Amino acid sequence: MIVGILKEIKSEENRVSMTPAGVEVMKQNGHTVLVEKNAGVGSGFEDADYAAHGAEIVGTAKEIFDRSDMVMHVKEPLPAEYDLIRKDQIVFTYLHLAAAEELTHALIKSDSVCIAYETIQKEDRSLPLLTPMSEVAGRMAIQQGAKYLEMAQGGHGILLGGVPGVDPGMVVVIGGGIVGANAAKMACGLGAKVYVLDMNLDRLRYLSDVMPANCFLLYSSPATLRDLITRADVVVGAVLIPGTKAPRLITRDMLKTMKKGSVLVDVAIDQGGCFETSKATTHSDPIYTVEGVVHYCVANMPGAVAKTSTMALTNATLPYAVEIANKGWEKAMKENVEIRRGANVINGKITYKGVSDAFNLDYADIDSML
């Protein structure tokens, strides 16, 4: 199979979908790898590094799309790429379609095979290709929250960890999954008083065993959330329902009860966001203020630490990419239910229920298509 590694074109996205070491593994499995010129530069990988590991360096995205059986991205295709996607071509990347109606329709029209990183799922319901980026985003959420609490950044001047004789800041993490656990771990390490909310009692019990004493685990309810946000300095939105739009948990009216200069960090912005007032921002223009509350809603947070993120992502995606390339998408899906769950749009039909529900479009069961 010819596999194409595209240069990211989303604003300030420095990651790349495969490292040079990953190219070598693909080559060992008998595949040709095309890498768009300068695709890895933002992550510290030069074209020469890719060539040394067996890649062919290609000048344009169009040539990658024209020649490749499978194209790999980190972020979703953008409008400039819609018409380049070919019928039956495999598109393997993060898609987040439930929050992207225009992209969904473009992929339906393309008649391509669209497999989403974020919906590949194991039997234990874990999301192996979302996990590494969730780990990065969770940790970064606290770094950013702490920064934007500074008065020069629009915050109300609280040091999350406090100092002797002064109370530490308070962090509320909504969701105890991978993002939430990593955010809580970082906030606890800084010395903040941390509350984690979740509706899964087994998860709360597990976190209670592994988190330090300054982390408090609470069952999530609207009343509990309404109470906690009035005292919070940083609130991290970390709720994910795989493949579907994120629930809106904090309304604009609720913002009015929060401290002026407190910070909301919406890690779920790729799936539409956890807060009613959320809108996607960029690394160059990351924040805005509503009702006196600072909002940080950067849609590609891990892109700011691209080298770490690219290596972590390749570690997770490469085994699946190799399997798809070795077997072809149909055989790979027949033999591996995890890859089958990654099917979002196949040959013009929506094959992921959360996406069809989001836009009230027809749903086709992937099992019936194999």
Secondary structure, 3 states (H helix, E strand, C coil): CEEEECCCCCCCCCCCCCCHHHHHHHHHCCCEEEEECCCCHHHCCCHHHHHHCCCEEECCHHHHHHHCCEEECCCCCCHHHHCCCCCCCEEEECCCHHHCHHHHHHHHHHCCEEEEHHHCCCCCCCCCCCHHHHHHHHHHHHHHHHHHCCHHHCCCCCCCCCECCECCCEEEEECCCHHHHHHHHHHHHHCCEEEEEECCHHHHHHHHHHCCCCEEEEECCHHHHHHHHCCCCEEEECCCCCCCCCCCCECHHHHCCCCCCCEEEEHHHHHCCCECCCCCECCCCCEEEECCEEEECECCHHHHHHHHHHHHHHHHHHHHHHHHHHHCHHHHHHHCHHHHHCEEEECCEECCHHHHHHHCCCECCHHHHC
